[in-house]
Amino acid sequence: MKLNQLPLGARFEYDGQIFTKTGPLTAAAENGGQRMIPRYATLRPIGEAPPAAAAPAARQLDEARVLAAFDDFFQTCQRLTDDFSKPRLEAARQAFLAALKS
């Protein structure tokens, strides 16, 4: 097994010593001290690996709040846009709203 396959905190044996992974390329020896572990090193895991950190829950957005924020943004864009560009801005708004429905 390679070091990049182990989660942080996992224990393993390398060169006859027991280490705990502390970073992407580093490990703490059981008897003290830090050591760089080469990417090519083959390691022997010890015990069970600690559970990987759970992925954060997907953020839920309130549709009404998103649409209200977009409308505020669009109103500001209209005030800042010249008359020549307003039809393109409105077309972009319609495309955005249509993309939300699909």
Contacts in CASP RR format, 6 or more apart in sequence:
PFRMAT RR
TARGET T0000
AUTHOR 0000-0000-0000
METHOD contacts of the structure
MODEL  1
MKLNQLPLGARFEYDGQIFTKTGPLTAAAENGGQRMIPRYATLRPIGEAP
PAAAAPAARQLDEARVLAAFDDFFQTCQRLTDDFSKPRLEAARQAFLAAL
KS
1 12 0 8 1.000
1 42 0 8 1.000
1 43 0 8 1.000
1 44 0 8 1.000
1 45 0 8 1.000
2 39 0 8 1.000
2 40 0 8 1.000
2 41 0 8 1.000
2 42 0 8 1.000
2 43 0 8 1.000
3 12 0 8 1.000
3 21 0 8 1.000
3 24 0 8 1.000
3 25 0 8 1.000
3 27 0 8 1.000
3 37 0 8 1.000
3 39 0 8 1.000
3 41 0 8 1.000
3 43 0 8 1.000
4 24 0 8 1.000
4 39 0 8 1.000
6 12 0 8 1.000
6 21 0 8 1.000
6 43 0 8 1.000
6 45 0 8 1.000
6 49 0 8 1.000
7 21 0 8 1.000
7 49 0 8 1.000
7 50 0 8 1.000
7 51 0 8 1.000
7 52 0 8 1.000
7 53 0 8 1.000
8 21 0 8 1.000
8 22 0 8 1.000
8 23 0 8 1.000
8 50 0 8 1.000
9 20 0 8 1.000
9 21 0 8 1.000
9 22 0 8 1.000
9 50 0 8 1.000
10 20 0 8 1.000
10 21 0 8 1.000
10 45 0 8 1.000
10 49 0 8 1.000
10 50 0 8 1.000
11 18 0 8 1.000
11 19 0 8 1.000
11 20 0 8 1.000
11 21 0 8 1.000
11 45 0 8 1.000
11 46 0 8 1.000
11 47 0 8 1.000
12 18 0 8 1.000
12 19 0 8 1.000
12 21 0 8 1.000
12 27 0 8 1.000
12 43 0 8 1.000
12 44 0 8 1.000
12 45 0 8 1.000
12 46 0 8 1.000
13 19 0 8 1.000
13 43 0 8 1.000
13 44 0 8 1.000
13 46 0 8 1.000
14 27 0 8 1.000
14 37 0 8 1.000
14 41 0 8 1.000
14 43 0 8 1.000
14 44 0 8 1.000
17 29 0 8 1.000
17 30 0 8 1.000
17 31 0 8 1.000
18 29 0 8 1.000
18 30 0 8 1.000
18 46 0 8 1.000
19 27 0 8 1.000
19 28 0 8 1.000
19 29 0 8 1.000
19 30 0 8 1.000
19 35 0 8 1.000
19 37 0 8 1.000
20 27 0 8 1.000
20 28 0 8 1.000
20 30 0 8 1.000
21 27 0 8 1.000
22 28 0 8 1.000
22 34 0 8 1.000
25 36 0 8 1.000
25 37 0 8 1.000
25 39 0 8 1.000
26 34 0 8 1.000
26 35 0 8 1.000
26 36 0 8 1.000
26 37 0 8 1.000
27 34 0 8 1.000
27 35 0 8 1.000
27 37 0 8 1.000
28 34 0 8 1.000
28 35 0 8 1.000
29 35 0 8 1.000
37 43 0 8 1.000
70 96 0 8 1.000
74 89 0 8 1.000
74 93 0 8 1.000
77 89 0 8 1.000
78 86 0 8 1.000
78 89 0 8 1.000
81 89 0 8 1.000
END
